[in-house]
Amino acid sequence: MARILAIEDDTDLAELLAFHLRAAGHEVMTTPDAHGGLAALDAFRPDLVLLDIMLPDAVGLSVCETIRHTPETAYLPVVFLSGCREPETRELALQAGAEDFITKPFATADLVARVEAQLVIAAHFHHRSYRREPVGT
């Protein structure tokens, strides 16, 4: 079971994400804005972040850059969710440090599979979230 933080301002979509990810065995926390999402990084200590590009209080790209520039979260997998279909937006998201970019609307089975793939990749490369204790303690 992984901890997944979904930073998504559409409450219906956030509930849908939480439902399907919980059904897949994950613990999920949702927050509707960047401020709550950044606070949840410390409180919830997720293993992966689902991040909307357009939030009411920030652009998701800046949230991703903050995650990447914070030592405790630098290796935390970030998967963007966005209704933006322009190739430039996807490119900017990946340049900001995202591992994946999922365009809305999406099939929930595809989303769950892609989230789980990122969790496997992170575990494979030992990019553990900062909530876990170092090996040997």
C-alpha positions in Angstrom: 0.0 0.0 0.0 1.3 3.4 -0.9 0.3 6.9 0.3 -0.9 9.1 -2.6 -1.6 12.8 -2.3 -4.0 14.2 -4.9 -3.8 17.9 -5.4 -7.0 18.5 -7.4 -9.4 21.4 -7.3 -12.3 19.6 -8.9 -13.9 17.9 -5.9 -15.8 15.4 -8.0 -12.7 14.3 -9.7 -10.7 14.2 -6.4 -13.4 11.9 -5.0 -13.2 9.7 -8.1 -9.4 9.5 -7.8 -9.6 8.6 -4.2 -12.2 6.0 -4.7 -10.3 4.1 -7.4 -6.9 4.4 -5.8 -8.3 3.2 -2.5 -9.9 0.3 -4.3 -6.4 -0.6 -5.6 -5.2 -0.7 -2.0 -3.7 2.7 -1.5 -4.2 5.3 1.2 -5.3 8.6 -0.4 -5.4 12.2 0.8 -6.9 14.9 -1.4 -6.5 18.7 -1.2 -8.0 21.3 -3.5 -5.1 23.8 -3.7 -1.4 24.2 -3.8 -1.1 25.6 -0.3 -2.9 22.6 1.2 -0.9 20.2 -1.0 2.4 21.6 0.1 1.3 21.4 3.8 0.2 17.8 3.3 3.7 16.8 2.1 4.9 17.1 5.7 1.7 15.9 7.4 0.8 13.0 5.1 4.2 12.1 3.7 3.0 10.6 0.5 4.8 8.1 -1.8 3.5 9.8 -4.9 1.7 13.1 -5.8 -1.0 13.5 -8.4 -1.0 17.2 -9.3 -3.4 19.3 -11.4 -1.7 21.9 -13.5 -4.3 24.6 -12.9 -5.0 25.2 -9.2 -6.9 28.1 -7.7 -3.9 29.5 -5.8 -1.0 28.4 -8.0 0.2 26.8 -11.2 1.0 23.1 -10.6 4.3 23.5 -12.4 5.5 25.7 -9.5 4.3 23.1 -7.0 6.3 20.5 -8.8 9.4 22.7 -8.9 9.0 23.2 -5.1 8.8 19.5 -4.6 11.9 18.9 -6.7 13.9 21.7 -4.9 13.1 20.4 -1.4 15.7 17.8 -0.3 13.1 15.7 1.6 10.8 15.4 -1.4 13.2 15.7 -4.3 12.7 12.1 -5.5 9.0 11.9 -4.8 7.2 10.8 -8.0 4.9 13.5 -9.4 2.2 12.7 -12.0 0.4 15.6 -13.6 -3.3 15.6 -14.4 -4.5 18.2 -16.8 -7.1 19.2 -19.3 -4.5 21.0 -21.2 -3.7 19.1 -24.5 -1.0 21.3 -25.9 2.3 19.6 -26.3 4.1 22.6 -24.8 2.2 22.1 -21.5 3.3 18.4 -21.4 6.9 19.5 -22.1 6.8 22.1 -19.4 5.5 19.6 -16.9 8.2 17.1 -17.7 10.8 19.9 -17.5 9.5 20.9 -14.1 10.3 17.3 -12.9 7.2 15.3 -13.4 7.5 11.6 -14.1 4.2 11.4 -16.1 1.5 13.5 -17.6 -2.1 12.3 -17.8 -4.6 14.2 -19.9 -8.2 14.6 -18.7 -10.5 12.9 -19.3 -8.8 9.6 -18.7 -9.7 6.0 -18.0 -9.4 5.3 -14.3 -7.9 1.9 -14.9 -5.2 3.6 -17.0 -4.6 6.2 -14.2 -4.3 3.5 -11.5 -1.9 1.5 -13.7 0.3 4.5 -14.4 0.4 5.4 -10.8 1.4 1.9 -9.8 4.1 1.8 -12.5 5.6 5.0 -11.1 5.6 3.5 -7.6 7.4 0.4 -8.9 9.9 2.5 -10.7 10.6 4.7 -7.6 11.0 1.5 -5.5 13.3 0.0 -8.1 15.6 3.0 -8.1 15.4 3.3 -4.2 13.9 6.7 -4.4 12.1 6.2 -1.2 9.8 8.8 0.3 11.2 10.6 3.3 8.6 9.0 5.6 10.5 5.7 5.6 13.5 5.1 7.9 16.9 4.8 6.3 18.2 1.2 5.8 19.9 -0.2 8.9 18.0 1.8 11.6 
